[in-house]
Amino acid sequence: MPVDFSSMQSVVVLTGAGISAESGLSTFRLKDGLWDNHAVDDVATPEGFLRNPALVHQFYNARRRQLSSVVPNLAHATLATFERNFTGEFLLVTQNIDDLHDRAGSQNLIHMHGELLKSRCIACRRIRPVAMDMTPDSLCPDCGQQGALRPDVVWFEEMPIGLEQIYSALACCDLFVSIGTSGNVYPAAGFFQEARRAGAQTVELNLDPGEHASGFDICLYGPATKLVPDFFQL
Ligand code: BV8
C-alpha cells in the first residue's frame, strides 16, 4: 500500500528486535526468544545486576560476541537509503542495542535502550566503546575502579535515552512507522499514540500483529526484508 512521501515533511521510524531477526539475532518474546532462556528480572534490571553481575555480564557478553558474525539486512539498508534520499526530517528510534542500523549507515539514529558496544562505569559514569567481554573483575579504564563496569543499556525501571528529542519529533511528524516490535515495552509502545495525536499516519510493519495493531492506520505483515523495501518503495 504505497504512501505519498512527496508531501511529507517529517518521518519517524521505530524499530525493535524483529528488524534484526533476519540478520540472525534473537528477538525477545517469540518462541525460543531471549526471554525464554533468561529471567528478565535476572538479566535486564538494576537489581538483577546487583544480585549477580557475572550472570548479567555473561548474557550481554554472548550477545556482544554475536555481533561480529552478523551483518545488516535489506531492511536496515532500506532505512539508511531512504534517510539519505528523503528531503524532510527523518528520525530513526531503535529499541535495539545491536549496531546493525549504525553499520547500515543510518545517521539520525537514537538507541533509546542503549548500545551493546558501550560500557558505563557506575563509579565515574564514563561511557566508552567496548568490544571485549566484561566481568565483575573488569577495571574501569578511566577511574581504575574494579567491578564498576556495566553494559551501557537501559534496563527495566531505568530512564530510556533521548526521550525529549523523540517526543518533539513525534509531536510534528507526518508519518510514524513501527517495524519489528511487539509493542510490549513502554514508553516505546506508546509512541504511535503521540504520533496520532500530532495527526500523523501510523503504520505497523511486523511479522505478526503487535499489542496495539488495532491502533495503527496501516498494518502490513511479513518479514521485514520484504515489507520495508516494498513500503519505502526502494
Ligand atoms: C521506564 C534491555 C520510566 C536492553 C529492555 C515499573 C517501574 C518503572 C517502569 C515500569 C514499571 N512497570 C512497567 C514499566 C514500564 C516498563 C515496561 O514497559 N514494562 C513492560 C514489560 C510492561 N518500561 C521500563 O521500565 C522502561 N523505563 O519506563 O522508565 C520512565 C519512562 C518514561 C518517562 C518517565 C519515566 C525501560 C524499558 C527498557 C527495558 N530494556 N532491554 C536489552 O537487553 O536489549 S526491554 C527489551 O524489550 C529490549 O530493549 C527490546 O528492544 C524491547 C522491546 O522488545 P521488541 O524489540 O519489541 O522485541 P520482541 O521480541 O518483544 O518483539 C519482536 C517483534 O518482531 C515481534 O512482534 C515479532 O512478530 C517481530 N518479528 C520477528 N521476526 C520478524 C519480525 N518482524 C519483521 N520481520 C521479521 N523477520
Residues whose N, C-alpha, C, O or C-beta is under 5 A from the ligand:
A	BS01	BV8	G16 A17 G18 A21 E22 T27 F28 R29 L30 A44 Q95 N96 I97 H113 V153 V154 W155 F156 E157 E158 M159 P160 G180 T181 S182 G183 N184 V185 Y186 P187 N206 L207 D208 G222 P223 A224
